Amino acid sequence: MTAAPITHPDFAAITRNLTRRIDALCLLTEVPGTIQRTFLSSVAAELLRELSAWASELGLHAWVDTAGNWHAELPCADPQAPTFIIGSHLDTVPDGGKYDGLLGVVLGLVLAGELKKACAAPPYRLEVLGFTEEEGVRFGVPFIGSLSALGQAEELLDLTDSQGVSVRQAMQNFGLDDSRLLKATLEGPHLGFLEFHIEQGPVLEAAGQSLGVVEALVGHHRLKVSFTGRANHAGTTPMHLRQDALMAAAEWMLAAERLALDTPGLVATVGRIQVFPGASNVIPGRAELSLDLRHQDDGLRASKLAELEAALQSIGARRRVGVKAEVLTVIPAVPLDTSLRAGLHAAAAQAGLNPPELVSGAGHDAMIMARAMPAAMLFLRTPGGLSHHPDEAVADTDVAAALQVAWSFLLNLGLPDLGGQA
Ligand SMILES: [Zn+2]
């Protein structure tokens, strides 16, 4: 760290400029009047050019890797120094918002620019990373950008989009060498990865907090649950003689809701239900539904699932309805790095803030990066909890607060007395 005093940036002014520039970048879209940037589209290429031009204004070197991920760097005087990465994704969902992903990349870029301007010399190389793909819109598989950055994008080249175009062809059309998708791998020792992201949920707003430190990204179980009773005439079959599959499903769904309400952090969702034969005058003979069960604690989630399976058996036996629960997918939770989280809290305290810790119910690039290095996330309050929507917003004061926390975090990082890891 340099001994010279470091000028404190004007975060309010930086925020005003940054949000103006995000507005302008979001005019680059595949569908006029909406915001849409999908993986390896011509619009994505234009965005990379604009970001590189911005980096060059800030005196930073920028480049695009062999997977189409965008990078900018603030070098370190010591060529052996480890790298710290700030990153998020550059793609959007169709008719998406301005801040999901792009905000995290832009915050990293302006922070690198401010560090350079202030002649701050952190004992690490700072890299800003814009992942080319995270949402899974074009090829149905998310996290292609971060997976390729870790060399874990095998078997993705032959995926095809709705037009029958493969990843391989799309890379060629984009001007990338498709034989080098896996060569985008990050090199050298890494101190860690930090992702700024809007919360995309209502927790921070309800708590009256501008920022939150992400403790973990939830894991989930997804199930298909079937109820098999007996279809019969709706007029002639007395209530006590029925084997109504849908009523059994309804009782079990309410049991799942009760269990989730009674278990802090547990969320249970039945997002789809089908009823057979599906006529208004026929008692349902069969019902099939989906259950999405999420919690940050894999063991607790598994034990709550066992309780739901026991309730399923008991409801089925009492109602003389056959029941079956099939687990389709299990995704483990990803805890984020305790040392980086402590660093974010220390930096927030320096800014007079006390952000709560919260769990991310959605997946993010940070959970992929956590496979290879310490990873952390800082959430920004999302007005109305609204995201993946054109009205997605963020308050300037919250962006300025995030910049201030990150600024102190980056200056502290690597200093042993403040939780750094160098
Ligand atoms: Zn996102």
Residues whose N, C-alpha, C, O or C-beta is under 5 A from the ligand:
A	BS01	ZN	D100 G101
